[in-house]
Amino acid sequence: MRVLIVEDEPYLAEAIRDGLRLEAIAADTAGDGDTALELLSVNAYDIAVLDRDIPGPSGDEIAKRIVASGASGSGTLILMLTAADRLDDKASGFELGADDYLTKPFDLRELVLRLRALNRRRAHNRPPVREIAGLRLDPFRREVYRDGRYVALTRKQFAVLEVLIAAEGGVVSAEELLARAWDEHADPFTNAVRITVSALRKRLGEPGIIATVPGVGYRIDTAPVPGPGRVDRE
């Protein structure tokens, strides 16, 4: 899951971002409406957490543009974040196209739960537990099993595997993995993806199940073959 936090209080924005990263949720921040719109134009976000009262285009205006672009409902969902807790304020937020509403002050754990619930809603046509080639990934319990054996993964390894499994055997580029499992501050020239995939392979064990498509990216091998000699596996 990748989230955009639109919040003009720097300390709060950073606290939310850091807290979400601890939950394996990639998060970017924007302190004003113009920055938020720029980030939305170049990145694919699962959810936008919008403070309604921000400099530049307001959170309400950003919500309108997300809805007008056709993103809301099929891609980017909207969670309004504001100090206004009157029913009329909430109603107006939902009328603008918000999918959920959270008032300040709030507990970070509640925000995480709401984000995960929204993400499940966004992908309502997909089963909550994914299975492919003997792999079973439960995003709610944050658990992975291979052929019935529990596999302990780091948060980043889990995030990468989640993206690969969601592709259902399709190829995922290193750039896409970097965008979906990291955030905008990740160095595009970093070898973090290669290192994480390599460590993930070791955790999952043999036969190797993450194949490399040279010059393209990675995919889950739906028919893994034991032993060396695979030209598409590192």
N, C-alpha and C positions, 0 to 999 in steps of 0.2 A: 504494500500500500504506500502511495506517495501523497503527501498532504501539503497544501499551501496554507500557512498561517498569516493572516492579514491582521496585524495588530500594531498600533502606533506606540505602545509602551514597550520600550526595548527590553527591559528586564523580564517582563511577563512573556514577551514573544520568545526570548531565549530560553526561559524556564520551560515553556511548553515544548519548544523544539527539542531541548535536551531530554525532557521526560519521554517524549514520543520515540526518540532514537533508542532509549533504553528498552522500549517495547518493540524494537525492530520495525518501527514505522519511519520511513524516510520523510523528513519535513524540511521545507524551505520557509523563509520568512520574508514578509514585505511590510514596511512601516508606513506606506501610504498607498493611495489608490493607483497612482500612475505606475509604481513599481509592480503592484499586484497584477495589473492588466498586462504589463510587459511579460511577466513570468508566465501568466496564463496563455499568452500567445505563442510561447516557444516550448512549453513543457506540458506533458499530459499528466494532470493531477486527478487522483481518484476523488478527493474531497477538498473543498476550500472552506477553511474556518475563517469566517468574516466578522470582524468587529464592525459594527454599523457606523460608528463615529470615528472616522479617520481622515487625515488630510487628503486633499485632492478629491478625485471621484470617491464618493462615499461607499460604504459597504453595500448599501441599497443599490447604488448604480452598478457596482460590480456584479451583484446578483442578477440584475436585469440583463446585463450583457452576457452573462453565462447562459441564462435561460434563452435569450434571443439567438445565441449562437447554436442552440440546439444541443449543447453539452449536457445540461441538467437532465437527469433521468436516464441517459444512455452512457454518460461518461462521468463528468465532474458533478458530484453532489455538493450541496451547500449546507453548512452548519453555521447558523448565526450565533455570534458570541457578543454579548452586550450587557451593560449594567442595568438596562431598562427591563423591568420584570412585570410591567402591567400587561394585562390580558390584551389590551388594544395594541400594544407594541408587538407582542408575539403574533397576534393575528395579522398585522401588516407585514411582518417578516415572512410569514407563510404565504401570504398573498403575492409576495414578490417572487416566490419560488423556492424559499428555504425548505430543506428536507428535515431539519431539526433545529432546535433552539436551546441554547444553554446560557444562563445568566451568571454574571459575576457577583460575588466570588464563587468559585467552583473547585471541586476536588479533581486533580489530574486523572485519577483513576476513573472517575465518571466520564471524563472526556474520552479516554481511551476506549471505554466500553461503548460509548455512543458512536465513536468512529468505526469500531469494528462492526457494530450493528448496521451502520450505514453502508459499509463496504459489502456486507453480506447482502443487503438489499440491492446494491448496485449490480451484484452478480447473482441475482435471485434465481436465474435459470441454471446455475451451476450447483452441483452438490457441495455441501459445506465441507465434506471430507473427500479429498481427491485420491484416486488410485490409478496407478499406471505401472506396468512391468514389475509387479511385486512391491512397488513403493506405495505406502499409505501415508498421506500427510493430512493431519487435522489442524487447520489454522486456528481454531478456537482454543484447543488444548495445547497448541504449540508442540505437537508430538509428531515424530516421524518413525515409521516402522518399515523394515525391508524383510519381506518373506516372514513376517511375524516377529522379527527381532527388533527391539527398540534401538534407535540410533540417536545418540546424544549429539546435538549440533549447537554451534554458537548462534547468536541472533543473526549475524550476517550470512552464515551458511544456510540457515533456515530460509531467510529472505530470498537468497539466490535460487535455492531449490524450489521454493514456492513459485517463482516466475517461470522456471524451466518446466515444472509439472503443468502449470496453467497452459503452456504452449502445446501440450498434448502430443509431444514428439516432434513438433515443429522447431525450426532453428531460431535461436535467440542470439542476437549479436551481442558482443561485449559492450557496445555502446548502450544498448537497451538495458542490459543487466545493470550497468553503472547508473543509468537514469532511474530504474525502478527500485533498486535495492540500496542505493546510496542517496545523494542529494546534489543540489546545484554546486556545492562547494568542492565536490570531488574533482580531482585533477583528471582531465580527459586523457592524459598520457600516463596515468598510473597503471601499475600492473596488479592492482588490488583484485580485479576480477579474476585474472589468471591464477593468482595465489589462492584466492578463496575457492575457486573451482577445484584446484589441485587438492586442497585440504578436504574439501567436501567429498571428492572421490575416495580418499583414504578412509573417511568416516563411514561411507556407504559400503566399502569392501568390494570383494570380487564376486562374480565377474563385474568388470567396470560397466557402469550404466550411464555415465555422462560421456557422450561422444563429442569430439571436436570436428567440425566441418571446416577444413583449412580455409582461411581467408574470409569466412562467413560468421561463424559463431559456435554455439553449443546447442545440443539437444539431448533429450532423454532417449536412450537407445531402447526401443521397445522389444528388441530381441538380442540382449547382450550375450556375447560369446566369450567364454573363459579363455585365458591364455593370451600371449603376446601376438603381435603381427597385425593388429587392426590399424589400417592406415588413417582412420579418422578418429583415433583416440590418442591423446597425449600420454 
